[in-house]
Amino acid sequence: MSSTRRRPDLPSEEVHSITNAPEPLADDLARRQKRYLVQMGIRIICFAGAVLSWGRIPMWASLLLLIAAVVLPYSAVLFANAGRERRDTDGTFMTAREIGPGTGAPRGLSSSDSPTDEPDGRT
């Protein structure tokens, strides 16, 4: 008879929770596409409202609709592209290194302009 009990001498395995799982990629993409299309629909309504109401309602209201029609595509693209790139880590891929003192004599920046300062001793 086989037992499904755990042996006490084995290390415990990590248990994954479904609530910590990320949203499926297809669902995330569909959600972002839907949000983008809704915002573009609002943009079309704002633009059509500005054109059709020009001269019929106060000018500031028509200009407000026109400004909304101009700004909405930028914000819609920002929101549509804000997807799965969030990370819990700090994103540091390289460690900072300190440059220590060099060895040997400095070359290239001498105070005299004589050609005898060549490293091989030629003039």
C-alpha positions in Angstrom: 0.0 0.0 0.0 1.5 3.4 -1.0 1.2 6.3 1.3 0.8 9.9 0.2 2.0 11.2 3.5 5.2 13.3 3.4 8.3 12.0 5.0 9.5 14.2 7.8 13.2 13.9 6.7 12.5 15.5 3.2 12.7 19.3 2.9 9.4 21.0 2.4 8.6 22.1 -1.1 7.6 25.7 -1.9 3.9 26.0 -2.4 2.8 28.5 -5.1 -0.4 30.4 -4.7 -2.7 31.1 -7.6 -3.4 34.6 -6.3 0.3 35.5 -6.9 0.2 34.3 -10.5 0.4 37.1 -13.1 -2.6 37.8 -15.4 -2.4 35.6 -18.6 -0.8 37.5 -21.5 -3.9 37.1 -23.7 -6.2 38.6 -21.1 -3.7 41.5 -20.4 -3.5 42.3 -24.2 -7.3 42.1 -24.6 -7.8 44.5 -21.6 -5.3 47.0 -23.0 -6.8 46.8 -26.5 -10.3 47.4 -25.1 -9.1 50.4 -23.1 -7.4 51.9 -26.1 -10.4 51.5 -28.4 -12.7 53.1 -25.8 -10.3 56.1 -25.5 -10.2 56.4 -29.3 -14.0 56.3 -29.4 -14.1 59.1 -26.8 -11.6 61.0 -29.0 -13.8 60.7 -32.1 -16.8 61.9 -30.1 -14.8 64.9 -28.8 -13.6 65.8 -32.3 -17.1 65.4 -33.9 -18.6 67.5 -31.0 -16.0 70.2 -31.5 -16.6 70.4 -35.3 -20.4 70.2 -35.1 -20.7 72.7 -32.2 -18.3 75.3 -33.5 -20.1 78.6 -33.3 -23.2 77.1 -31.7 -22.0 76.8 -28.1 -19.5 79.0 -26.2 -16.1 79.0 -27.9 -14.3 77.7 -24.7 -16.4 74.5 -24.8 -15.6 73.8 -28.4 -11.9 74.5 -27.8 -12.0 72.2 -24.7 -13.4 69.4 -26.9 -10.8 70.0 -29.5 -8.0 69.9 -27.0 -9.3 66.7 -25.6 -9.3 65.2 -29.1 -5.7 66.2 -29.5 -4.5 65.0 -26.1 -6.4 61.7 -25.9 -4.3 59.7 -28.4 -1.1 60.4 -26.4 -2.6 59.2 -23.2 -4.3 56.3 -24.9 -1.0 55.0 -26.2 0.7 55.5 -22.8 -2.0 53.5 -21.1 -2.1 50.8 -23.8 1.7 50.3 -23.6 1.7 50.2 -19.8 1.5 46.5 -19.5 3.5 43.6 -17.9 6.8 45.4 -17.4 6.5 46.0 -13.7 9.1 44.3 -11.6 9.5 43.6 -7.9 13.3 43.8 -8.1 15.3 46.9 -8.2 16.6 46.3 -11.7 20.3 46.6 -10.9 22.2 44.4 -13.3 25.7 45.7 -12.7 27.5 46.4 -9.5 29.5 49.6 -9.2 33.2 49.2 -9.2 35.8 51.6 -7.9 38.8 52.4 -10.1 42.0 52.2 -8.1 45.2 54.0 -8.5 47.2 53.2 -11.7 50.6 51.8 -11.9 53.5 53.4 -13.8 54.3 57.0 -14.7 51.7 59.3 -16.2 52.1 59.8 -19.9 50.7 62.3 -22.4 50.2 65.3 -20.3 53.7 66.6 -19.6 54.6 70.2 -18.7 57.5 70.4 -21.2 57.1 70.3 -24.9 60.5 68.7 -25.6 60.6 65.7 -27.8 63.0 63.9 -25.4 60.0 62.9 -23.2 59.3 60.0 -25.5 59.0 56.7 -23.5 61.6 54.9 -25.7 64.2 57.7 -25.3 64.2 58.8 -29.0 64.6 62.5 -29.8 
